[in-house]
Amino acid sequence: MSEDQPRRRSERARLAILQATNDLLHENGLDAFSIEAVAARAGVGKQTIYRWWPNRAILVADALLDRDDIGPVPPRNTGDVAADLSRWAGDLAASLGSPRGAATLRMLTAAAIESPETSRRLHEKFSGPLQELATARLAAADDLRTTPGQRRHAVDAIIGFMVFRVQAHQDLTRRGATEMARMVLRGLR
């Protein structure tokens, strides 16, 4: 038996666990998700999962962040920055405010708090690009004379509103996010 065989077997098991996690999340949602179900689907023991992921939040975060199909959607540029960012905020709120979106955001936040590596990956793959895309849309607005810091603060206020609402188990609606975006953008004029 060569030294590479255990490493390949471990990598196969790791990939099977991540795939099983994503499949089960898609099929049953976060509320019905369990380590036992992942172990059974991946064909590994629970101890194998816990060897790499200390808890369910970090496993879910790793599985989600391992996917190529999650990433922020940029705001459109129709020439009307208020309409574009308001629509973008409304769409983001509809996603984050859904039961599945809210549960996922809470789980990702818990994992990021516990694991600096998960926090880094979450910022690299989702929250950083989310901020950059919205900030770039503000920078492209001809009718706004703002500094980079002002644009960043405005985007952080819009996103922060949504994250706070979800984390506080308060309703997050498309209309509420749209109104918040419009209010923040009025402050930039």
Secondary structure, DSSP 8 states (H G I E B T S, - for coil): --THHHHHHHHHHHHHHHHHHHHHHHHHTTTT--HHHHHHHHT--HHHHHHH-SSHHHHHHHHHHH-SS--------SS-HHHHHHHHHHHHHHHHTSHHHHHHHHHHHHHHHH-HHHHHHHIIIIIHHHHHHHHHHHHT-TT----HHHHHHHHHHHHHHHHHHHHTT----HHHHHHHHHHHHHTT-
